[in-house]
Amino acid sequence: MKNQIKENRAEHGMTQDALAEALGVSRQTVISLEKGRYNPSLELAFKLAAVFGCRIEDLFDPEED
């Protein structure tokens, strides 16, 4: 699934470490999310949207693979 996590993280001036800490996950999880190798749980998707102040739909495009 294509996502906009890396772009949003950059727009917010966050490092992968800072995002991982805000989400309560490892930096490796953030890397996997950004590269599209890992689809987040619904709970993690809501946390991502909250951190970036956007909707889940703004972060993920289910039409892309």
mmCIF file as Biopython writes it, N, C-alpha, C and O atoms, coordinates in Angstrom:
data_model
#
loop_
_atom_site.group_PDB
_atom_site.id
_atom_site.type_symbol
_atom_site.label_atom_id
_atom_site.label_alt_id
_atom_site.label_comp_id
_atom_site.label_asym_id
_atom_site.label_entity_id
_atom_site.label_seq_id
_atom_site.pdbx_PDB_ins_code
_atom_site.Cartn_x
_atom_site.Cartn_y
_atom_site.Cartn_z
_atom_site.occupancy
_atom_site.B_iso_or_equiv
_atom_site.auth_seq_id
_atom_site.auth_asym_id
_atom_site.pdbx_PDB_model_num
ATOM 1   N N  . MET A ? 1  ? 0.844  -1.171 0.000  1.0 0.0 1  A 1 
ATOM 2   C CA . MET A ? 1  ? 0.000  0.000  0.000  1.0 0.0 1  A 1 
ATOM 3   C C  . MET A ? 1  ? 0.896  1.243  0.000  1.0 0.0 1  A 1 
ATOM 4   O O  . MET A ? 1  ? 1.791  1.380  0.834  1.0 0.0 1  A 1 
ATOM 5   N N  . LYS A ? 2  ? 0.641  2.124  -0.931 1.0 0.0 2  A 1 
ATOM 6   C CA . LYS A ? 2  ? 1.422  3.359  -1.017 1.0 0.0 2  A 1 
ATOM 7   C C  . LYS A ? 2  ? 1.023  4.283  0.132  1.0 0.0 2  A 1 
ATOM 8   O O  . LYS A ? 2  ? -0.144 4.350  0.517  1.0 0.0 2  A 1 
ATOM 9   N N  . ASN A ? 3  ? 2.015  4.994  0.673  1.0 0.0 3  A 1 
ATOM 10  C CA . ASN A ? 3  ? 1.700  5.916  1.764  1.0 0.0 3  A 1 
ATOM 11  C C  . ASN A ? 3  ? 2.513  7.200  1.649  1.0 0.0 3  A 1 
ATOM 12  O O  . ASN A ? 3  ? 3.462  7.296  0.871  1.0 0.0 3  A 1 
ATOM 13  N N  . GLN A ? 4  ? 2.114  8.171  2.441  1.0 0.0 4  A 1 
ATOM 14  C CA . GLN A ? 4  ? 2.747  9.493  2.453  1.0 0.0 4  A 1 
ATOM 15  C C  . GLN A ? 4  ? 3.434  9.766  3.797  1.0 0.0 4  A 1 
ATOM 16  O O  . GLN A ? 4  ? 3.567  10.920 4.203  1.0 0.0 4  A 1 
ATOM 17  N N  . ILE A ? 5  ? 3.861  8.720  4.472  1.0 0.0 5  A 1 
ATOM 18  C CA . ILE A ? 5  ? 4.439  8.875  5.808  1.0 0.0 5  A 1 
ATOM 19  C C  . ILE A ? 5  ? 5.757  9.643  5.754  1.0 0.0 5  A 1 
ATOM 20  O O  . ILE A ? 5  ? 5.957  10.583 6.522  1.0 0.0 5  A 1 
ATOM 21  N N  . LYS A ? 6  ? 6.645  9.254  4.863  1.0 0.0 6  A 1 
ATOM 22  C CA . LYS A ? 6  ? 7.948  9.920  4.778  1.0 0.0 6  A 1 
ATOM 23  C C  . LYS A ? 6  ? 7.779  11.400 4.449  1.0 0.0 6  A 1 
ATOM 24  O O  . LYS A ? 6  ? 8.451  12.249 5.033  1.0 0.0 6  A 1 
ATOM 25  N N  . GLU A ? 7  ? 6.881  11.708 3.514  1.0 0.0 7  A 1 
ATOM 26  C CA . GLU A ? 7  ? 6.652  13.098 3.124  1.0 0.0 7  A 1 
ATOM 27  C C  . GLU A ? 7  ? 6.084  13.909 4.288  1.0 0.0 7  A 1 
ATOM 28  O O  . GLU A ? 7  ? 6.504  15.042 4.523  1.0 0.0 7  A 1 
ATOM 29  N N  . ASN A ? 8  ? 5.132  13.328 5.014  1.0 0.0 8  A 1 
ATOM 30  C CA . ASN A ? 8  ? 4.556  14.024 6.165  1.0 0.0 8  A 1 
ATOM 31  C C  . ASN A ? 8  ? 5.586  14.207 7.270  1.0 0.0 8  A 1 
ATOM 32  O O  . ASN A ? 8  ? 5.633  15.253 7.919  1.0 0.0 8  A 1 
ATOM 33  N N  . ARG A ? 9  ? 6.403  13.194 7.479  1.0 0.0 9  A 1 
ATOM 34  C CA . ARG A ? 9  ? 7.443  13.299 8.513  1.0 0.0 9  A 1 
ATOM 35  C C  . ARG A ? 9  ? 8.394  14.436 8.178  1.0 0.0 9  A 1 
ATOM 36  O O  . ARG A ? 9  ? 8.764  15.217 9.054  1.0 0.0 9  A 1 
ATOM 37  N N  . ALA A ? 10 ? 8.792  14.533 6.913  1.0 0.0 10 A 1 
ATOM 38  C CA . ALA A ? 10 ? 9.701  15.599 6.478  1.0 0.0 10 A 1 
ATOM 39  C C  . ALA A ? 10 ? 9.046  16.972 6.624  1.0 0.0 10 A 1 
ATOM 40  O O  . ALA A ? 10 ? 9.689  17.925 7.066  1.0 0.0 10 A 1 
ATOM 41  N N  . GLU A ? 11 ? 7.769  17.075 6.252  1.0 0.0 11 A 1 
ATOM 42  C CA . GLU A ? 11 ? 7.048  18.346 6.376  1.0 0.0 11 A 1 
ATOM 43  C C  . GLU A ? 11 ? 6.973  18.813 7.824  1.0 0.0 11 A 1 
ATOM 44  O O  . GLU A ? 11 ? 6.960  20.013 8.098  1.0 0.0 11 A 1 
ATOM 45  N N  . HIS A ? 12 ? 6.923  17.859 8.746  1.0 0.0 12 A 1 
ATOM 46  C CA . HIS A ? 12 ? 6.844  18.192 10.169 1.0 0.0 12 A 1 
ATOM 47  C C  . HIS A ? 12 ? 8.228  18.290 10.822 1.0 0.0 12 A 1 
ATOM 48  O O  . HIS A ? 12 ? 8.334  18.511 12.028 1.0 0.0 12 A 1 
ATOM 49  N N  . GLY A ? 13 ? 9.276  18.125 10.028 1.0 0.0 13 A 1 
ATOM 50  C CA . GLY A ? 13 ? 10.637 18.249 10.540 1.0 0.0 13 A 1 
ATOM 51  C C  . GLY A ? 13 ? 10.997 17.191 11.567 1.0 0.0 13 A 1 
ATOM 52  O O  . GLY A ? 13 ? 11.769 17.450 12.490 1.0 0.0 13 A 1 
ATOM 53  N N  . MET A ? 14 ? 10.444 16.009 11.407 1.0 0.0 14 A 1 
ATOM 54  C CA . MET A ? 14 ? 10.694 14.932 12.368 1.0 0.0 14 A 1 
ATOM 55  C C  . MET A ? 14 ? 11.713 13.942 11.823 1.0 0.0 14 A 1 
ATOM 56  O O  . MET A ? 14 ? 11.758 13.673 10.623 1.0 0.0 14 A 1 
ATOM 57  N N  . THR A ? 15 ? 12.519 13.411 12.711 1.0 0.0 15 A 1 
ATOM 58  C CA . THR A ? 15 ? 13.407 12.312 12.346 1.0 0.0 15 A 1 
ATOM 59  C C  . THR A ? 15 ? 12.624 11.008 12.481 1.0 0.0 15 A 1 
ATOM 60  O O  . THR A ? 15 ? 11.540 10.977 13.064 1.0 0.0 15 A 1 
ATOM 61  N N  . GLN A ? 16 ? 13.185 9.946  11.939 1.0 0.0 16 A 1 
ATOM 62  C CA . GLN A ? 16 ? 12.556 8.634  12.111 1.0 0.0 16 A 1 
ATOM 63  C C  . GLN A ? 16 ? 12.512 8.264  13.589 1.0 0.0 16 A 1 
ATOM 64  O O  . GLN A ? 16 ? 11.537 7.674  14.054 1.0 0.0 16 A 1 
ATOM 65  N N  . ASP A ? 17 ? 13.555 8.605  14.320 1.0 0.0 17 A 1 
ATOM 66  C CA . ASP A ? 17 ? 13.588 8.324  15.762 1.0 0.0 17 A 1 
ATOM 67  C C  . ASP A ? 17 ? 12.475 9.058  16.494 1.0 0.0 17 A 1 
ATOM 68  O O  . ASP A ? 17 ? 11.802 8.478  17.346 1.0 0.0 17 A 1 
ATOM 69  N N  . ALA A ? 18 ? 12.278 10.340 16.163 1.0 0.0 18 A 1 
ATOM 70  C CA . ALA A ? 18 ? 11.247 11.139 16.829 1.0 0.0 18 A 1 
ATOM 71  C C  . ALA A ? 18 ? 9.854  10.590 16.527 1.0 0.0 18 A 1 
ATOM 72  O O  . ALA A ? 18 ? 9.003  10.521 17.415 1.0 0.0 18 A 1 
ATOM 73  N N  . LEU A ? 19 ? 9.625  10.204 15.280 1.0 0.0 19 A 1 
ATOM 74  C CA . LEU A ? 19 ? 8.323  9.642  14.922 1.0 0.0 19 A 1 
ATOM 75  C C  . LEU A ? 19 ? 8.108  8.314  15.635 1.0 0.0 19 A 1 
ATOM 76  O O  . LEU A ? 19 ? 7.022  8.051  16.153 1.0 0.0 19 A 1 
ATOM 77  N N  . ALA A ? 20 ? 9.131  7.486  15.661 1.0 0.0 20 A 1 
ATOM 78  C CA . ALA A ? 20 ? 9.028  6.197  16.349 1.0 0.0 20 A 1 
ATOM 79  C C  . ALA A ? 20 ? 8.668  6.395  17.816 1.0 0.0 20 A 1 
ATOM 80  O O  . ALA A ? 20 ? 7.819  5.684  18.355 1.0 0.0 20 A 1 
ATOM 81  N N  . GLU A ? 21 ? 9.311  7.356  18.455 1.0 0.0 21 A 1 
ATOM 82  C CA . GLU A ? 21 ? 9.032  7.629  19.867 1.0 0.0 21 A 1 
ATOM 83  C C  . GLU A ? 21 ? 7.599  8.112  20.052 1.0 0.0 21 A 1 
ATOM 84  O O  . GLU A ? 21 ? 6.917  7.687  20.985 1.0 0.0 21 A 1 
ATOM 85  N N  . ALA A ? 22 ? 7.139  8.993  19.173 1.0 0.0 22 A 1 
ATOM 86  C CA . ALA A ? 22 ? 5.773  9.518  19.261 1.0 0.0 22 A 1 
ATOM 87  C C  . ALA A ? 22 ? 4.732  8.412  19.077 1.0 0.0 22 A 1 
ATOM 88  O O  . ALA A ? 22 ? 3.641  8.473  19.643 1.0 0.0 22 A 1 
ATOM 89  N N  . LEU A ? 23 ? 5.080  7.412  18.284 1.0 0.0 23 A 1 
ATOM 90  C CA . LEU A ? 23 ? 4.151  6.314  18.001 1.0 0.0 23 A 1 
ATOM 91  C C  . LEU A ? 23 ? 4.289  5.145  18.965 1.0 0.0 23 A 1 
ATOM 92  O O  . LEU A ? 23 ? 3.398  4.299  19.049 1.0 0.0 23 A 1 
ATOM 93  N N  . GLY A ? 24 ? 5.399  5.093  19.691 1.0 0.0 24 A 1 
ATOM 94  C CA . GLY A ? 24 ? 5.646  3.970  20.591 1.0 0.0 24 A 1 
ATOM 95  C C  . GLY A ? 24 ? 6.079  2.715  19.862 1.0 0.0 24 A 1 
ATOM 96  O O  . GLY A ? 24 ? 5.769  1.599  20.276 1.0 0.0 24 A 1 
ATOM 97  N N  . VAL A ? 25 ? 6.815  2.917  18.749 1.0 0.0 25 A 1 
ATOM 98  C CA . VAL A ? 25 ? 7.335  1.790  17.965 1.0 0.0 25 A 1 
ATOM 99  C C  . VAL A ? 25 ? 8.836  1.980  17.770 1.0 0.0 25 A 1 
ATOM 100 O O  . VAL A ? 25 ? 9.398  2.994  18.185 1.0 0.0 25 A 1 
ATOM 101 N N  . SER A ? 26 ? 9.475  1.013  17.146 1.0 0.0 26 A 1 
ATOM 102 C CA . SER A ? 26 ? 10.908 1.122  16.877 1.0 0.0 26 A 1 
ATOM 103 C C  . SER A ? 26 ? 11.156 1.937  15.609 1.0 0.0 26 A 1 
ATOM 104 O O  . SER A ? 26 ? 10.262 2.099  14.778 1.0 0.0 26 A 1 
ATOM 105 N N  . ARG A ? 27 ? 12.367 2.442  15.472 1.0 0.0 27 A 1 
ATOM 106 C CA . ARG A ? 27 ? 12.747 3.162  14.250 1.0 0.0 27 A 1 
ATOM 107 C C  . ARG A ? 27 ? 12.664 2.224  13.053 1.0 0.0 27 A 1 
ATOM 108 O O  . ARG A ? 27 ? 12.326 2.650  11.949 1.0 0.0 27 A 1 
ATOM 109 N N  . GLN A ? 28 ? 12.967 0.960  13.269 1.0 0.0 28 A 1 
ATOM 110 C CA . GLN A ? 28 ? 12.892 -0.035 12.197 1.0 0.0 28 A 1 
ATOM 111 C C  . GLN A ? 28 ? 11.462 -0.163 11.671 1.0 0.0 28 A 1 
ATOM 112 O O  . GLN A ? 28 ? 11.254 -0.352 10.472 1.0 0.0 28 A 1 
ATOM 113 N N  . THR A ? 29 ? 10.483 -0.060 12.563 1.0 0.0 29 A 1 
ATOM 114 C CA . THR A ? 29 ? 9.081  -0.103 12.137 1.0 0.0 29 A 1 
ATOM 115 C C  . THR A ? 29 ? 8.758  1.099  11.269 1.0 0.0 29 A 1 
ATOM 116 O O  . THR A ? 29 ? 8.074  0.963  10.255 1.0 0.0 29 A 1 
ATOM 117 N N  . VAL A ? 30 ? 9.240  2.277  11.654 1.0 0.0 30 A 1 
ATOM 118 C CA . VAL A ? 30 ? 9.013  3.488  10.856 1.0 0.0 30 A 1 
ATOM 119 C C  . VAL A ? 30 ? 9.638  3.319  9.469  1.0 0.0 30 A 1 
ATOM 120 O O  . VAL A ? 30 ? 9.020  3.668  8.463  1.0 0.0 30 A 1 
ATOM 121 N N  . ILE A ? 31 ? 10.843 2.794  9.415  1.0 0.0 31 A 1 
ATOM 122 C CA . ILE A ? 31 ? 11.517 2.565  8.128  1.0 0.0 31 A 1 
ATOM 123 C C  . ILE A ? 31 ? 10.678 1.626  7.262  1.0 0.0 31 A 1 
ATOM 124 O O  . ILE A ? 31 ? 10.470 1.891  6.078  1.0 0.0 31 A 1 
ATOM 125 N N  . SER A ? 32 ? 10.201 0.536  7.846  1.0 0.0 32 A 1 
ATOM 126 C CA . SER A ? 32 ? 9.386  -0.428 7.099  1.0 0.0 32 A 1 
ATOM 127 C C  . SER A ? 32 ? 8.079  0.196  6.621  1.0 0.0 32 A 1 
ATOM 128 O O  . SER A ? 32 ? 7.629  -0.078 5.508  1.0 0.0 32 A 1 
ATOM 129 N N  . LEU A ? 33 ? 7.475  1.024  7.447  1.0 0.0 33 A 1 
ATOM 130 C CA . LEU A ? 33 ? 6.250  1.726  7.044  1.0 0.0 33 A 1 
ATOM 131 C C  . LEU A ? 33 ? 6.524  2.641  5.860  1.0 0.0 33 A 1 
ATOM 132 O O  . LEU A ? 33 ? 5.788  2.627  4.873  1.0 0.0 33 A 1 
ATOM 133 N N  . GLU A ? 34 ? 7.579  3.432  5.960  1.0 0.0 34 A 1 
ATOM 134 C CA . GLU A ? 34 ? 7.905  4.390  4.904  1.0 0.0 34 A 1 
ATOM 135 C C  . GLU A ? 34 ? 8.210  3.707  3.579  1.0 0.0 34 A 1 
ATOM 136 O O  . GLU A ? 34 ? 7.901  4.242  2.514  1.0 0.0 34 A 1 
ATOM 137 N N  . LYS A ? 35 ? 8.811  2.537  3.641  1.0 0.0 35 A 1 
ATOM 138 C CA . LYS A ? 35 ? 9.165  1.813  2.414  1.0 0.0 35 A 1 
ATOM 139 C C  . LYS A ? 35 ? 8.025  0.946  1.899  1.0 0.0 35 A 1 
ATOM 140 O O  . LYS A ? 35 ? 8.160  0.287  0.868  1.0 0.0 35 A 1 
ATOM 141 N N  . GLY A ? 36 ? 6.895  0.942  2.619  1.0 0.0 36 A 1 
ATOM 142 C CA . GLY A ? 36 ? 5.743  0.161  2.184  1.0 0.0 36 A 1 
ATOM 143 C C  . GLY A ? 36 ? 5.880  -1.328 2.397  1.0 0.0 36 A 1 
ATOM 144 O O  . GLY A ? 36 ? 5.136  -2.115 1.812  1.0 0.0 36 A 1 
ATOM 145 N N  . ARG A ? 37 ? 6.832  -1.724 3.234  1.0 0.0 37 A 1 
ATOM 146 C CA . ARG A ? 37 ? 7.040  -3.151 3.502  1.0 0.0 37 A 1 
ATOM 147 C C  . ARG A ? 37 ? 6.151  -3.655 4.634  1.0 0.0 37 A 1 
ATOM 148 O O  . ARG A ? 37 ? 6.054  -4.859 4.870  1.0 0.0 37 A 1 
ATOM 149 N N  . TYR A ? 38 ? 5.505  -2.722 5.331  1.0 0.0 38 A 1 
ATOM 150 C CA . TYR A ? 38 ? 4.692  -3.076 6.487  1.0 0.0 38 A 1 
ATOM 151 C C  . TYR A ? 38 ? 3.439  -2.216 6.481  1.0 0.0 38 A 1 
ATOM 152 O O  . TYR A ? 38 ? 3.525  -0.990 6.412  1.0 0.0 38 A 1 
ATOM 153 N N  . ASN A ? 39 ? 2.278  -2.852 6.553  1.0 0.0 39 A 1 
ATOM 154 C CA . ASN A ? 39 ? 1.019  -2.129 6.667  1.0 0.0 39 A 1 
ATOM 155 C C  . ASN A ? 39 ? 0.664  -2.020 8.143  1.0 0.0 39 A 1 
ATOM 156 O O  . ASN A ? 39 ? 0.633  -3.030 8.845  1.0 0.0 39 A 1 
ATOM 157 N N  . PRO A ? 40 ? 0.398  -0.819 8.620  1.0 0.0 40 A 1 
ATOM 158 C CA . PRO A ? 40 ? 0.153  -0.636 10.047 1.0 0.0 40 A 1 
ATOM 159 C C  . PRO A ? 40 ? -1.198 -1.196 10.485 1.0 0.0 40 A 1 
ATOM 160 O O  . PRO A ? 40 ? -2.120 -1.353 9.684  1.0 0.0 40 A 1 
ATOM 161 N N  . SER A ? 41 ? -1.283 -1.486 11.762 1.0 0.0 41 A 1 
ATOM 162 C CA . SER A ? 41 ? -2.574 -1.845 12.343 1.0 0.0 41 A 1 
ATOM 163 C C  . SER A ? 41 ? -3.461 -0.600 12.304 1.0 0.0 41 A 1 
ATOM 164 O O  . SER A ? 41 ? -2.973 0.507  12.078 1.0 0.0 41 A 1 
ATOM 165 N N  . LEU A ? 42 ? -4.739 -0.782 12.521 1.0 0.0 42 A 1 
ATOM 166 C CA . LEU A ? 42 ? -5.652 0.358  12.542 1.0 0.0 42 A 1 
ATOM 167 C C  . LEU A ? 42 ? -5.258 1.327  13.656 1.0 0.0 42 A 1 
ATOM 168 O O  . LEU A ? 42 ? -5.302 2.543  13.471 1.0 0.0 42 A 1 
ATOM 169 N N  . GLU A ? 43 ? -4.877 0.789  14.801 1.0 0.0 43 A 1 
ATOM 170 C CA . GLU A ? 43 ? -4.455 1.625  15.925 1.0 0.0 43 A 1 
ATOM 171 C C  . GLU A ? 43 ? -3.245 2.480  15.548 1.0 0.0 43 A 1 
ATOM 172 O O  . GLU A ? 43 ? -3.210 3.672  15.853 1.0 0.0 43 A 1 
ATOM 173 N N  . LEU A ? 44 ? -2.262 1.884  14.892 1.0 0.0 44 A 1 
ATOM 174 C CA . LEU A ? 44 ? -1.064 2.624  14.496 1.0 0.0 44 A 1 
ATOM 175 C C  . LEU A ? 44 ? -1.398 3.656  13.417 1.0 0.0 44 A 1 
ATOM 176 O O  . LEU A ? 44 ? -0.836 4.751  13.413 1.0 0.0 44 A 1 
ATOM 177 N N  . ALA A ? 45 ? -2.302 3.316  12.512 1.0 0.0 45 A 1 
ATOM 178 C CA . ALA A ? 45 ? -2.716 4.269  11.478 1.0 0.0 45 A 1 
ATOM 179 C C  . ALA A ? 45 ? -3.372 5.494  12.115 1.0 0.0 45 A 1 
ATOM 180 O O  . ALA A ? 45 ? -3.122 6.621  11.688 1.0 0.0 45 A 1 
ATOM 181 N N  . PHE A ? 46 ? -4.214 5.281  13.138 1.0 0.0 46 A 1 
ATOM 182 C CA . PHE A ? 46 ? -4.829 6.405  13.842 1.0 0.0 46 A 1 
ATOM 183 C C  . PHE A ? 46 ? -3.777 7.247  14.557 1.0 0.0 46 A 1 
ATOM 184 O O  . PHE A ? 46 ? -3.872 8.475  14.569 1.0 0.0 46 A 1 
ATOM 185 N N  . LYS A ? 47 ? -2.778 6.601  15.152 1.0 0.0 47 A 1 
ATOM 186 C CA . LYS A ? 47 ? -1.700 7.334  15.825 1.0 0.0 47 A 1 
ATOM 187 C C  . LYS A ? 47 ? -0.920 8.180  14.826 1.0 0.0 47 A 1 
ATOM 188 O O  . LYS A ? 47 ? -0.594 9.333  15.111 1.0 0.0 47 A 1 
ATOM 189 N N  . LEU A ? 48 ? -0.620 7.616  13.657 1.0 0.0 48 A 1 
ATOM 190 C CA . LEU A ? 48 ? 0.090  8.365  12.614 1.0 0.0 48 A 1 
ATOM 191 C C  . LEU A ? 48 ? -0.707 9.599  12.206 1.0 0.0 48 A 1 
ATOM 192 O O  . LEU A ? 48 ? -0.158 10.696 12.103 1.0 0.0 48 A 1 
ATOM 193 N N  . ALA A ? 49 ? -1.999 9.415  11.975 1.0 0.0 49 A 1 
ATOM 194 C CA . ALA A ? 49 ? -2.851 10.536 11.578 1.0 0.0 49 A 1 
ATOM 195 C C  . ALA A ? 49 ? -2.882 11.603 12.671 1.0 0.0 49 A 1 
ATOM 196 O O  . ALA A ? 49 ? -2.867 12.796 12.370 1.0 0.0 49 A 1 
ATOM 197 N N  . ALA A ? 50 ? -2.925 11.186 13.929 1.0 0.0 50 A 1 
ATOM 198 C CA . ALA A ? 50 ? -2.948 12.142 15.037 1.0 0.0 50 A 1 
ATOM 199 C C  . ALA A ? 50 ? -1.640 12.923 15.122 1.0 0.0 50 A 1 
ATOM 200 O O  . ALA A ? 50 ? -1.653 14.135 15.337 1.0 0.0 50 A 1 
ATOM 201 N N  . VAL A ? 51 ? -0.523 12.241 14.957 1.0 0.0 51 A 1 
ATOM 202 C CA . VAL A ? 51 ? 0.786  12.905 15.014 1.0 0.0 51 A 1 
ATOM 203 C C  . VAL A ? 51 ? 0.900  13.962 13.919 1.0 0.0 51 A 1 
ATOM 204 O O  . VAL A ? 51 ? 1.434  15.046 14.150 1.0 0.0 51 A 1 
ATOM 205 N N  . PHE A ? 52 ? 0.394  13.641 12.725 1.0 0.0 52 A 1 
ATOM 206 C CA . PHE A ? 52 ? 0.515  14.557 11.589 1.0 0.0 52 A 1 
ATOM 207 C C  . PHE A ? 52 ? -0.675 15.505 11.461 1.0 0.0 52 A 1 
ATOM 208 O O  . PHE A ? 52 ? -0.666 16.394 10.609 1.0 0.0 52 A 1 
ATOM 209 N N  . GLY A ? 53 ? -1.697 15.326 12.297 1.0 0.0 53 A 1 
ATOM 210 C CA . GLY A ? 53 ? -2.856 16.207 12.249 1.0 0.0 53 A 1 
ATOM 211 C C  . GLY A ? 53 ? -3.639 16.089 10.953 1.0 0.0 53 A 1 
ATOM 212 O O  . GLY A ? 53 ? -4.087 17.089 10.392 1.0 0.0 53 A 1 
ATOM 213 N N  . CYS A ? 54 ? -3.800 14.855 10.482 1.0 0.0 54 A 1 
ATOM 214 C CA . CYS A ? 54 ? -4.525 14.638 9.223  1.0 0.0 54 A 1 
ATOM 215 C C  . CYS A ? 54 ? -5.423 13.415 9.360  1.0 0.0 54 A 1 
ATOM 216 O O  . CYS A ? 54 ? -5.503 12.806 10.426 1.0 0.0 54 A 1 
ATOM 217 N N  . ARG A ? 55 ? -6.090 13.069 8.281  1.0 0.0 55 A 1 
ATOM 218 C CA . ARG A ? 55 ? -6.937 11.880 8.248  1.0 0.0 55 A 1 
ATOM 219 C C  . ARG A ? 55 ? -6.118 10.682 7.762  1.0 0.0 55 A 1 
ATOM 220 O O  . ARG A ? 55 ? -5.126 10.844 7.051  1.0 0.0 55 A 1 
ATOM 221 N N  . ILE A ? 56 ? -6.537 9.498  8.148  1.0 0.0 56 A 1 
ATOM 222 C CA . ILE A ? 56 ? -5.860 8.281  7.698  1.0 0.0 56 A 1 
ATOM 223 C C  . ILE A ? 56 ? -5.827 8.232  6.174  1.0 0.0 56 A 1 
ATOM 224 O O  . ILE A ? 56 ? -4.825 7.831  5.582  1.0 0.0 56 A 1 
ATOM 225 N N  . GLU A ? 57 ? -6.929 8.641  5.542  1.0 0.0 57 A 1 
ATOM 226 C CA . GLU A ? 57 ? -7.019 8.608  4.081  1.0 0.0 57 A 1 
ATOM 227 C C  . GLU A ? 57 ? -5.982 9.503  3.419  1.0 0.0 57 A 1 
ATOM 228 O O  . GLU A ? 57 ? -5.607 9.284  2.267  1.0 0.0 57 A 1 
ATOM 229 N N  . ASP A ? 58 ? -5.517 10.519 4.160  1.0 0.0 58 A 1 
ATOM 230 C CA . ASP A ? 58 ? -4.490 11.411 3.615  1.0 0.0 58 A 1 
ATOM 231 C C  . ASP A ? 58 ? -3.110 10.757 3.620  1.0 0.0 58 A 1 
ATOM 232 O O  . ASP A ? 58 ? -2.212 11.187 2.897  1.0 0.0 58 A 1 
ATOM 233 N N  . LEU A ? 59 ? -2.945 9.727  4.428  1.0 0.0 59 A 1 
ATOM 234 C CA . LEU A ? 59 ? -1.650 9.056  4.563  1.0 0.0 59 A 1 
ATOM 235 C C  . LEU A ? 59 ? -1.509 7.813  3.694  1.0 0.0 59 A 1 
ATOM 236 O O  . LEU A ? 59 ? -0.406 7.469  3.270  1.0 0.0 59 A 1 
ATOM 237 N N  . PHE A ? 60 ? -2.625 7.141  3.429  1.0 0.0 60 A 1 
ATOM 238 C CA . PHE A ? 60 ? -2.565 5.851  2.743  1.0 0.0 60 A 1 
ATOM 239 C C  . PHE A ? 60 ? -3.444 5.828  1.507  1.0 0.0 60 A 1 
ATOM 240 O O  . PHE A ? 60 ? -4.541 6.386  1.498  1.0 0.0 60 A 1 
ATOM 241 N N  . ASP A ? 61 ? -2.951 5.175  0.464  1.0 0.0 61 A 1 
ATOM 242 C CA . ASP A ? 61 ? -3.701 4.995  -0.771 1.0 0.0 61 A 1 
ATOM 243 C C  . ASP A ? 61 ? -3.872 3.499  -0.997 1.0 0.0 61 A 1 
ATOM 244 O O  . ASP A ? 61 ? -2.959 2.838  -1.494 1.0 0.0 61 A 1 
ATOM 245 N N  . PRO A ? 62 ? -5.046 2.954  -0.633 1.0 0.0 62 A 1 
ATOM 246 C CA . PRO A ? 62 ? -5.246 1.509  -0.761 1.0 0.0 62 A 1 
ATOM 247 C C  . PRO A ? 62 ? -5.289 1.020  -2.205 1.0 0.0 62 A 1 
ATOM 248 O O  . PRO A ? 62 ? -5.177 -0.181 -2.450 1.0 0.0 62 A 1 
ATOM 249 N N  . GLU A ? 63 ? -5.449 1.920  -3.156 1.0 0.0 63 A 1 
ATOM 250 C CA . GLU A ? 63 ? -5.504 1.533  -4.563 1.0 0.0 63 A 1 
ATOM 251 C C  . GLU A ? 63 ? -4.131 1.163  -5.103 1.0 0.0 63 A 1 
ATOM 252 O O  . GLU A ? 63 ? -4.029 0.400  -6.063 1.0 0.0 63 A 1 
ATOM 253 N N  . GLU A ? 64 ? -3.077 1.693  -4.500 1.0 0.0 64 A 1 
ATOM 254 C CA . GLU A ? 64 ? -1.706 1.409  -4.934 1.0 0.0 64 A 1 
ATOM 255 C C  . GLU A ? 64 ? -1.205 0.169  -4.228 1.0 0.0 64 A 1 
ATOM 256 O O  . GLU A ? 64 ? -1.603 -0.115 -3.098 1.0 0.0 64 A 1 
ATOM 257 N N  . ASP A ? 65 ? -0.332 -0.569 -4.892 1.0 0.0 65 A 1 
ATOM 258 C CA . ASP A ? 65 ? 0.269  -1.744 -4.264 1.0 0.0 65 A 1 
ATOM 259 C C  . ASP A ? 65 ? 1.754  -1.722 -4.372 1.0 0.0 65 A 1 
ATOM 260 O O  . ASP A ? 65 ? 2.421  -2.639 -3.894 1.0 0.0 65 A 1 
#
